[in-house]
Amino acid sequence: MSSVRTIIDIEKLEGVAEICEHEEITSTSKHHLLPAVVKRLMQSWSTKECYEHISPVAIPSHHAVIDIIKQARRILFPGFFTTAKLYSSNLEYYIGKETTELYDKLVEQITMAIRHDCRRHGEPCTNCEKRAHTISYRFIETLPGVASALAHDIRATLEGDPASKSPDEVIFSYPGLHAMTVYRLAHELHHLAVPIIPRIMTEWAHGETGIDINPGAHIEPGLFIDHGTGVVIGETTIIGKNVRIYQGVTLGALSLPRDAGDTLKNTKRHPTIEDNVIIYSNTTILGGDTVIGTGAVIGGNIWLTESVSPGTKVLAKKPELIYRNPGMS
């Protein structure tokens, strides 16, 4: 009884609002204004001013594509990204199971990618599932070669980075290897003419690592990307064996016209980097005719739009530094 009196006394002291707080909040609601916004959105889609995918034809799932990357990585590096304990006695079973699941996921996503591409170009879609099965198997066939190329990338990292302690550290934590793993998978799908999925893969890796590698680039085994943040490797870039690239390096195209997307699709626009080249940080190399010869060393903060002969060192002249100390005359 005393507790009831206490509550009543508190209400008298604070005052009871004539209108419930809930009613005040409800009166400020803007729900009645939302239909007008929805109508404007519908108009933008009906006039094709904005983009939509309103169709019974399914499109690839971003989430499923990333799941494919992670499953492929479990196959390429058994024991590193799994919760299951692996032994020689169960390894073949484990790899068989993961590979079969990967194949099934690929078939589903590649089928949707082909259908979406046919719809986008206004073409009839024929034999899309049959094609997806063929492509998925051909991709699975490339995995031993991908694993071998990545092993070269790991060894190049260990040889080029004194801070690297072990292959395990490189596999677990180096963004350069992570980006290269995704690139090498995406490149095989790109080579098999799979629409949209390769780009989803490499742009996801770009967001994860800060390293932007177009799936169309051709990169031989043994690439070491040190640190990596801000590295850009364009679609028609060719990189030879045992190349080392530092952060902030751009292998790009020269200034392109506004309609470049349509007119230069099949033109080599990005440089060629031959074997055993080192490119230091924040250097930009542009142009499809630009070739950096075997064994060349390109220093930091360099801008290149012309070829470099094999074995050449390209260095920037040391800038003049000005020191000002207000406390000294």
KEKE-3310 file (N, C-alpha, C; in steps of 0.2 Angstrom, whole numbers, plus 5000, padded with zeros to 4 digits):
npx = (5004:5010:5019:5011:5006:5018:5021:5010:5012:5024:5020:5011:5020:5028:5019:5006:5006:4993:4992:4996:5013:5016:5006:5009:5021:5016:5008:5018:5022:5028:5022:5012:5017:5025:5020:5020:5034:5037:5030:5037:5049:5044:5041:5054:5060:5051:5052:5065:5075:5083:5091:5086:5082:5070:5063:5059:5070:5084:5098:5116:5121:5128:5133:5134:5144:5155:5155:5159:5172:5178:5176:5184:5196:5198:5200:5212:5221:5222:5217:5220:5210:5199:5188:5188:5198:5212:5219:5231:5223:5210:5210:5209:5195:5190:5194:5188:5174:5173:5176:5166:5155:5159:5159:5145:5140:5146:5140:5127:5128:5135:5126:5115:5122:5125:5112:5108:5116:5112:5099:5102:5109:5098:5097:5093:5092:5101:5104:5110:5112:5118:5130:5135:5138:5149:5158:5160:5166:5178:5184:5186:5196:5207:5211:5223:5233:5232:5234:5248:5253:5250:5258:5271:5269:5269:5282:5289:5286:5291:5305:5306:5302:5309:5303:5293:5289:5285:5278:5265:5261:5261:5250:5240:5239:5244:5239:5242:5244:5231:5223:5229:5226:5212:5211:5218:5209:5197:5203:5203:5190:5186:5194:5187:5176:5165:5152:5151:5153:5168:5172:5164:5171:5184:5182:5177:5188:5196:5190:5192:5206:5212:5218:5218:5214:5211:5202:5205:5218:5235:5245:5260:5267:5274:5272:5275:5266:5270:5265:5254:5242:5232:5237:5235:5230:5228:5216:5222:5234:5250:5260:5276:5286:5291:5290:5291:5280:5277:5267:5254:5257:5252:5247:5242:5230:5233:5226:5209:5196:5179:5170:5177:5174:5167:5174:5187:5188:5194:5207:5224:5228:5236:5251:5266:5275:5290:5299:5306:5306:5306:5296:5294:5286:5271:5273:5268:5264:5260:5250:5247:5257:5269:5283:5291:5307:5315:5322:5323:5323:5312:5311:5303:5289:5288:5284:5279:5277:5283:5293:5305:5322:5328:5336:5338:5339:5328:5327:5321:5326:5334:5324:5325:5326:5319:5322:5314:5315:5307:5313:5326:5338)
npy = (4994:5006:5008:5011:5023:5031:5031:5038:5050:5054:5056:5067:5076:5078:5080:5076:5073:5079:5074:5058:5053:5044:5047:5060:5057:5050:5059:5066:5058:5054:5045:5046:5054:5046:5038:5047:5049:5036:5035:5043:5037:5025:5031:5035:5023:5018:5026:5023:5031:5029:5014:4997:4980:4972:4958:4941:4934:4928:4935:4934:4931:4942:4938:4924:4923:4927:4918:4907:4911:4910:4896:4891:4895:4887:4875:4877:4881:4870:4866:4879:4888:4882:4874:4861:4847:4842:4827:4816:4805:4809:4819:4818:4815:4826:4836:4832:4833:4847:4852:4846:4853:4866:4866:4864:4876:4885:4881:4885:4899:4904:4900:4909:4921:4920:4920:4932:4940:4938:4943:4956:4960:4958:4946:4929:4916:4902:4885:4888:4882:4870:4875:4881:4870:4865:4875:4877:4865:4866:4876:4871:4862:4870:4873:4866:4872:4885:4884:4881:4893:4902:4897:4900:4914:4915:4911:4921:4932:4928:4928:4942:4950:4954:4955:4945:4930:4917:4905:4902:4914:4923:4917:4918:4932:4942:4955:4956:4943:4939:4947:4942:4929:4930:4937:4927:4917:4923:4927:4916:4912:4924:4921:4911:4917:4920:4930:4945:4939:4937:4951:4955:4947:4952:4965:4964:4959:4971:4980:4973:4974:4985:4984:4984:4974:4971:4958:4954:4956:4950:4940:4933:4919:4922:4935:4948:4959:4971:4978:4985:4994:5004:5000:4998:4988:4988:4982:4977:4975:4967:4956:4950:4936:4934:4948:4963:4974:4989:4998:5009:5009:5012:5004:5009:5016:5028:5045:5044:5045:5051:5041:5029:5017:5010:5011:5006:4993:4981:4985:4986:4994:4996:4995:4984:4973:4966:4951:4950:4963:4978:4989:5003:5012:5022:5025:5028:5020:5021:5017:5007:5004:5005:4997:4989:4984:4968:4965:4978:4992:5003:5018:5026:5037:5040:5045:5037:5036:5030:5017:5007:5001:4984:4980:4993:5007:5018:5033:5046:5063:5069:5080:5097:5101:5112:5118:5126:5134:5142:5146:5149:5160)
npz = (5000:5004:4994:4983:4986:4986:4972:4967:4974:4968:4955:4956:4960:4949:4939:4928:4911:4900:4888:4882:4881:4870:4861:4858:4851:4840:4833:4827:4817:4800:4791:4782:4772:4765:4754:4743:4740:4736:4724:4716:4716:4709:4697:4692:4689:4680:4669:4665:4670:4681:4688:4688:4692:4688:4686:4682:4680:4688:4697:4699:4716:4727:4740:4739:4729:4736:4746:4738:4735:4747:4750:4739:4743:4755:4749:4742:4751:4762:4778:4784:4784:4790:4802:4805:4809:4800:4793:4786:4784:4782:4772:4758:4757:4763:4754:4742:4746:4748:4735:4727:4733:4729:4715:4713:4718:4710:4697:4699:4701:4690:4680:4682:4680:4666:4661:4665:4658:4645:4645:4647:4636:4627:4621:4616:4628:4628:4632:4645:4657:4654:4648:4660:4668:4661:4661:4674:4678:4670:4676:4689:4685:4684:4697:4703:4696:4699:4713:4713:4707:4717:4727:4722:4723:4737:4740:4734:4742:4754:4751:4747:4758:4772:4785:4785:4793:4791:4780:4784:4791:4780:4772:4781:4784:4775:4765:4752:4747:4749:4740:4728:4728:4726:4714:4706:4705:4700:4688:4681:4679:4672:4660:4656:4651:4659:4664:4674:4687:4690:4691:4702:4712:4712:4715:4728:4735:4733:4741:4753:4755:4749:4737:4720:4707:4691:4684:4671:4669:4666:4675:4679:4689:4705:4709:4721:4731:4741:4757:4750:4750:4740:4728:4710:4697:4680:4667:4655:4658:4658:4668:4671:4678:4695:4700:4709:4719:4726:4739:4733:4719:4703:4688:4675:4662:4649:4647:4643:4630:4632:4627:4629:4635:4626:4613:4616:4621:4617:4616:4620:4634:4645:4654:4651:4661:4663:4667:4684:4689:4699:4707:4715:4729:4726:4713:4696:4681:4664:4650:4635:4626:4634:4640:4653:4655:4657:4673:4677:4688:4696:4704:4718:4718:4704:4688:4673:4656:4645:4638:4646:4646:4648:4663:4668:4679:4686:4693:4704:4704:4718:4728:4733:4750:4761:4777:4790:4805:4818:4830:4828:4821)
capx = (5000:5014:5023:5007:5006:5024:5020:5005:5015:5029:5016:5009:5026:5031:5014:5005:5004:4986:4992:5001:5019:5015:5001:5013:5026:5012:5006:5023:5024:5027:5021:5007:5021:5030:5018:5022:5041:5037:5027:5042:5053:5042:5042:5061:5061:5047:5055:5072:5080:5087:5092:5083:5082:5064:5063:5059:5077:5088:5105:5120:5121:5135:5135:5135:5150:5160:5156:5163:5179:5180:5177:5190:5202:5199:5203:5219:5225:5219:5219:5222:5204:5194:5187:5189:5205:5213:5224:5232:5218:5204:5211:5206:5188:5188:5195:5182:5168:5173:5177:5160:5151:5161:5156:5138:5138:5148:5135:5121:5129:5136:5119:5112:5126:5124:5105:5107:5120:5108:5094:5105:5110:5093:5098:5089:5097:5100:5109:5114:5114:5123:5136:5137:5141:5155:5163:5162:5171:5184:5187:5189:5202:5212:5213:5230:5238:5231:5238:5255:5255:5250:5264:5276:5268:5271:5289:5292:5284:5296:5311:5306:5300:5313:5298:5289:5292:5284:5272:5258:5260:5259:5244:5234:5238:5246:5234:5244:5242:5224:5221:5231:5221:5205:5213:5219:5202:5193:5206:5202:5183:5186:5197:5182:5171:5160:5150:5150:5156:5175:5172:5162:5176:5190:5180:5177:5195:5198:5187:5195:5213:5214:5222:5213:5217:5206:5202:5207:5226:5238:5250:5263:5268:5279:5271:5275:5264:5272:5260:5248:5237:5232:5239:5230:5233:5222:5213:5226:5241:5254:5266:5280:5288:5295:5290:5289:5277:5275:5261:5253:5259:5247:5248:5235:5230:5233:5219:5205:5190:5173:5167:5182:5171:5164:5178:5193:5187:5199:5214:5229:5228:5240:5258:5269:5280:5293:5302:5311:5306:5304:5293:5294:5280:5268:5275:5263:5266:5254:5250:5248:5264:5274:5286:5297:5311:5317:5327:5323:5321:5309:5311:5297:5286:5290:5278:5282:5273:5287:5296:5312:5326:5330:5341:5338:5336:5324:5326:5319:5332:5332:5322:5328:5322:5320:5321:5313:5314:5306:5317:5333:5339)
capy = (5000:5012:5009:5014:5030:5034:5032:5043:5056:5056:5059:5073:5081:5079:5082:5071:5076:5078:5069:5053:5054:5040:5051:5065:5055:5047:5065:5069:5053:5056:5039:5048:5057:5041:5036:5051:5047:5029:5036:5046:5031:5021:5035:5035:5016:5017:5030:5021:5036:5025:5007:4992:4973:4969:4953:4934:4931:4929:4938:4931:4933:4944:4934:4917:4923:4928:4911:4903:4913:4907:4889:4889:4896:4882:4870:4879:4881:4865:4867:4886:4892:4877:4872:4854:4845:4838:4822:4812:4800:4812:4825:4817:4815:4833:4840:4829:4836:4854:4853:4845:4859:4872:4864:4865:4883:4888:4880:4889:4906:4905:4900:4915:4926:4919:4922:4940:4944:4937:4948:4963:4961:4957:4940:4923:4912:4894:4880:4891:4877:4865:4879:4882:4864:4864:4881:4875:4859:4868:4880:4866:4859:4875:4874:4864:4877:4891:4883:4881:4900:4905:4894:4904:4921:4915:4911:4927:4936:4926:4931:4949:4954:4952:4955:4939:4925:4910:4904:4903:4921:4926:4915:4921:4939:4947:4957:4955:4936:4938:4950:4938:4923:4931:4938:4921:4913:4928:4928:4909:4913:4929:4918:4906:4921:4921:4937:4949:4936:4939:4958:4955:4944:4956:4972:4962:4959:4978:4983:4970:4974:4991:4982:4984:4971:4969:4950:4953:4957:4943:4940:4926:4917:4925:4942:4950:4965:4973:4982:4984:4999:5009:4997:4997:4985:4988:4976:4974:4974:4960:4956:4944:4932:4937:4955:4966:4980:4992:5002:5015:5009:5012:5002:5011:5018:5035:5048:5041:5049:5049:5035:5024:5010:5006:5010:5003:4987:4976:4988:4986:5001:4996:4993:4977:4973:4960:4947:4952:4970:4980:4995:5006:5015:5028:5026:5027:5018:5022:5016:5000:5003:5006:4991:4990:4978:4963:4967:4985:4995:5009:5021:5029:5043:5041:5045:5035:5035:5028:5011:5007:4996:4979:4982:5000:5010:5025:5036:5053:5067:5071:5087:5102:5102:5118:5118:5132:5133:5149:5148:5150:5166)
capz = (5000:5004:4988:4978:4988:4984:4965:4966:4976:4963:4949:4958:4960:4942:4935:4923:4905:4898:4882:4883:4877:4864:4857:4855:4845:4834:4830:4823:4812:4793:4787:4777:4767:4761:4747:4737:4738:4733:4718:4713:4714:4703:4690:4689:4686:4674:4663:4664:4672:4686:4686:4692:4689:4690:4681:4684:4679:4694:4696:4704:4723:4730:4746:4736:4726:4741:4749:4733:4736:4754:4749:4735:4748:4759:4745:4740:4757:4767:4785:4786:4785:4792:4809:4805:4810:4794:4794:4780:4783:4780:4768:4752:4758:4764:4748:4738:4748:4747:4728:4725:4735:4726:4709:4713:4719:4704:4692:4701:4700:4683:4676:4683:4677:4659:4660:4666:4653:4639:4646:4647:4628:4623:4617:4619:4632:4627:4635:4650:4663:4651:4648:4667:4670:4657:4663:4681:4678:4667:4682:4694:4683:4685:4704:4704:4693:4704:4719:4711:4706:4723:4730:4719:4726:4744:4741:4732:4747:4759:4748:4746:4764:4778:4790:4785:4797:4789:4775:4788:4792:4774:4770:4786:4786:4770:4760:4745:4745:4749:4734:4723:4728:4723:4707:4702:4704:4696:4681:4677:4677:4666:4654:4653:4648:4664:4665:4680:4693:4691:4694:4709:4716:4713:4719:4735:4737:4733:4747:4759:4755:4746:4731:4715:4702:4686:4683:4665:4669:4665:4680:4680:4696:4709:4711:4728:4732:4748:4760:4745:4750:4734:4721:4705:4691:4675:4664:4650:4661:4658:4673:4671:4684:4700:4700:4716:4718:4733:4740:4729:4712:4698:4682:4672:4655:4648:4647:4638:4628:4635:4625:4629:4637:4620:4608:4617:4625:4615:4615:4626:4637:4651:4653:4651:4666:4661:4673:4689:4689:4706:4706:4722:4731:4723:4706:4691:4674:4660:4643:4633:4623:4639:4642:4658:4653:4662:4678:4678:4695:4695:4710:4721:4716:4697:4683:4667:4650:4640:4640:4650:4644:4653:4668:4669:4685:4685:4700:4703:4707:4725:4729:4738:4756:4765:4784:4794:4813:4820:4835:4826:4817)
cpx = (5004:5018:5018:5006:5012:5023:5016:5008:5020:5025:5013:5014:5028:5026:5013:5002:4997:4986:4998:5007:5019:5011:5005:5018:5022:5010:5011:5025:5023:5025:5016:5011:5024:5027:5020:5029:5041:5034:5033:5047:5051:5042:5049:5062:5057:5049:5062:5077:5085:5087:5089:5084:5076:5062:5062:5066:5081:5095:5109:5120:5128:5137:5137:5142:5156:5161:5160:5171:5182:5181:5183:5196:5203:5202:5210:5224:5222:5222:5220:5215:5198:5194:5188:5196:5206:5219:5225:5226:5211:5204:5208:5198:5186:5188:5189:5176:5168:5173:5170:5155:5152:5158:5149:5136:5140:5142:5129:5122:5131:5130:5116:5115:5125:5117:5104:5111:5116:5103:5097:5107:5104:5093:5095:5094:5096:5106:5113:5116:5119:5130:5139:5141:5148:5160:5165:5167:5178:5188:5190:5195:5208:5215:5220:5235:5238:5235:5245:5257:5255:5256:5270:5275:5270:5279:5292:5291:5290:5303:5312:5305:5304:5308:5294:5293:5291:5279:5265:5257:5258:5252:5238:5233:5240:5241:5236:5243:5235:5221:5223:5227:5215:5206:5214:5213:5198:5196:5204:5194:5182:5189:5191:5175:5164:5158:5150:5153:5163:5176:5170:5167:5182:5188:5179:5184:5198:5196:5190:5203:5216:5218:5217:5216:5211:5207:5205:5215:5229:5245:5253:5265:5274:5278:5271:5272:5265:5267:5253:5243:5238:5235:5234:5233:5227:5221:5218:5233:5244:5260:5269:5281:5292:5296:5288:5286:5276:5269:5260:5255:5252:5250:5242:5236:5231:5226:5215:5199:5184:5170:5172:5179:5169:5169:5185:5193:5192:5206:5218:5230:5233:5246:5260:5275:5284:5296:5306:5312:5304:5302:5291:5287:5278:5271:5269:5266:5260:5255:5251:5254:5270:5276:5292:5301:5313:5323:5327:5321:5318:5308:5304:5295:5288:5284:5281:5276:5277:5291:5303:5316:5327:5336:5342:5336:5334:5323:5324:5325:5329:5330:5325:5324:5324:5317:5320:5312:5313:5310:5324:5333:5342)
cpy = (5006:5013:5012:5021:5034:5035:5038:5050:5059:5059:5066:5079:5083:5082:5077:5074:5075:5073:5064:5054:5050:5044:5057:5063:5053:5053:5068:5064:5056:5050:5042:5052:5052:5039:5040:5050:5040:5030:5039:5041:5027:5024:5035:5028:5015:5020:5028:5026:5033:5018:5002:4985:4970:4964:4946:4931:4933:4931:4934:4935:4935:4940:4927:4917:4924:4921:4906:4905:4909:4899:4887:4890:4890:4876:4871:4879:4876:4866:4874:4889:4887:4876:4865:4852:4840:4833:4819:4807:4803:4817:4824:4817:4822:4837:4838:4833:4843:4856:4851:4851:4865:4871:4866:4872:4887:4887:4885:4897:4908:4904:4906:4921:4926:4922:4930:4943:4943:4942:4955:4965:4960:4950:4934:4919:4905:4890:4883:4886:4872:4869:4880:4876:4863:4869:4879:4870:4862:4873:4876:4863:4864:4876:4871:4869:4883:4890:4883:4888:4903:4903:4898:4911:4921:4915:4917:4932:4935:4929:4938:4953:4951:4951:4949:4933:4918:4910:4905:4910:4924:4924:4918:4928:4944:4949:4956:4948:4936:4941:4945:4932:4924:4933:4932:4917:4917:4927:4921:4910:4918:4925:4913:4910:4921:4928:4939:4946:4938:4946:4958:4952:4949:4963:4970:4962:4966:4981:4980:4972:4981:4990:4981:4981:4968:4961:4949:4953:4950:4944:4933:4925:4921:4933:4944:4958:4967:4979:4983:4990:5003:5006:4996:4994:4984:4982:4973:4974:4967:4961:4949:4940:4936:4944:4957:4972:4982:4996:5008:5015:5008:5009:5003:5013:5026:5038:5046:5045:5047:5043:5029:5017:5006:5006:5007:4997:4982:4979:4987:4993:5002:4993:4985:4978:4966:4957:4951:4960:4972:4987:4998:5010:5022:5030:5024:5026:5018:5020:5009:4999:5003:4999:4992:4983:4974:4966:4974:4987:5002:5012:5023:5035:5045:5041:5043:5034:5032:5021:5012:5001:4991:4982:4989:5002:5017:5028:5044:5057:5070:5079:5091:5103:5108:5117:5125:5131:5141:5151:5149:5156:5163)
cpz = (5000:4998:4983:4980:4986:4976:4964:4968:4971:4957:4950:4958:4953:4937:4929:4917:4903:4892:4883:4878:4870:4859:4854:4849:4839:4830:4825:4817:4805:4788:4781:4771:4762:4754:4741:4735:4734:4725:4713:4711:4708:4697:4687:4686:4680:4668:4662:4666:4677:4684:4691:4689:4692:4684:4685:4684:4685:4692:4701:4711:4725:4735:4744:4733:4731:4745:4744:4734:4742:4753:4745:4739:4752:4755:4743:4745:4763:4774:4788:4788:4786:4799:4810:4805:4804:4796:4787:4778:4780:4774:4761:4752:4759:4758:4743:4740:4746:4739:4725:4726:4731:4718:4708:4714:4713:4698:4693:4699:4693:4678:4676:4680:4669:4657:4660:4660:4646:4639:4645:4640:4624:4618:4620:4623:4631:4630:4641:4655:4660:4651:4655:4670:4667:4660:4670:4682:4675:4673:4687:4692:4683:4692:4705:4701:4697:4710:4718:4710:4712:4728:4728:4722:4733:4744:4739:4738:4753:4757:4748:4753:4770:4785:4790:4788:4794:4783:4778:4789:4786:4772:4775:4785:4781:4765:4753:4742:4744:4742:4728:4722:4725:4716:4703:4701:4699:4689:4677:4675:4671:4660:4651:4651:4653:4665:4672:4687:4695:4694:4701:4714:4717:4716:4726:4738:4738:4739:4754:4760:4753:4740:4726:4709:4697:4685:4676:4664:4669:4670:4681:4687:4699:4710:4718:4728:4740:4751:4756:4745:4744:4728:4716:4699:4686:4671:4659:4652:4660:4663:4672:4678:4689:4700:4707:4715:4725:4733:4735:4722:4708:4691:4678:4664:4655:4647:4641:4636:4632:4633:4625:4631:4631:4614:4609:4621:4623:4614:4621:4628:4643:4650:4653:4656:4665:4668:4678:4690:4696:4704:4713:4723:4727:4716:4701:4684:4670:4653:4640:4629:4628:4641:4647:4657:4659:4667:4680:4685:4694:4702:4712:4718:4708:4693:4676:4662:4644:4642:4643:4648:4649:4657:4670:4676:4684:4692:4699:4707:4714:4726:4734:4744:4759:4772:4787:4801:4815:4826:4834:4821:4810)
residu = (MET:SER:SER:VAL:ARG:THR:ILE:ILE:ASP:ILE:GLU:LYS:LEU:GLU:GLY:VAL:ALA:GLU:ILE:CYS:GLU:HIS:GLU:GLU:ILE:THR:SER:THR:SER:LYS:HIS:HIS:LEU:LEU:PRO:ALA:VAL:VAL:LYS:ARG:LEU:MET:GLN:SER:TRP:SER:THR:LYS:GLU:CYS:TYR:GLU:HIS:ILE:SER:PRO:VAL:ALA:ILE:PRO:SER:HIS:HIS:ALA:VAL:ILE:ASP:ILE:ILE:LYS:GLN:ALA:ARG:ARG:ILE:LEU:PHE:PRO:GLY:PHE:PHE:THR:THR:ALA:LYS:LEU:TYR:SER:SER:ASN:LEU:GLU:TYR:TYR:ILE:GLY:LYS:GLU:THR:THR:GLU:LEU:TYR:ASP:LYS:LEU:VAL:GLU:GLN:ILE:THR:MET:ALA:ILE:ARG:HIS:ASP:CYS:ARG:ARG:HIS:GLY:GLU:PRO:CYS:THR:ASN:CYS:GLU:LYS:ARG:ALA:HIS:THR:ILE:SER:TYR:ARG:PHE:ILE:GLU:THR:LEU:PRO:GLY:VAL:ALA:SER:ALA:LEU:ALA:HIS:ASP:ILE:ARG:ALA:THR:LEU:GLU:GLY:ASP:PRO:ALA:SER:LYS:SER:PRO:ASP:GLU:VAL:ILE:PHE:SER:TYR:PRO:GLY:LEU:HIS:ALA:MET:THR:VAL:TYR:ARG:LEU:ALA:HIS:GLU:LEU:HIS:HIS:LEU:ALA:VAL:PRO:ILE:ILE:PRO:ARG:ILE:MET:THR:GLU:TRP:ALA:HIS:GLY:GLU:THR:GLY:ILE:ASP:ILE:ASN:PRO:GLY:ALA:HIS:ILE:GLU:PRO:GLY:LEU:PHE:ILE:ASP:HIS:GLY:THR:GLY:VAL:VAL:ILE:GLY:GLU:THR:THR:ILE:ILE:GLY:LYS:ASN:VAL:ARG:ILE:TYR:GLN:GLY:VAL:THR:LEU:GLY:ALA:LEU:SER:LEU:PRO:ARG:ASP:ALA:GLY:ASP:THR:LEU:LYS:ASN:THR:LYS:ARG:HIS:PRO:THR:ILE:GLU:ASP:ASN:VAL:ILE:ILE:TYR:SER:ASN:THR:THR:ILE:LEU:GLY:GLY:ASP:THR:VAL:ILE:GLY:THR:GLY:ALA:VAL:ILE:GLY:GLY:ASN:ILE:TRP:LEU:THR:GLU:SER:VAL:SER:PRO:GLY:THR:LYS:VAL:LEU:ALA:LYS:LYS:PRO:GLU:LEU:ILE:TYR:ARG:ASN:PRO:GLY:MET:SER)
# end
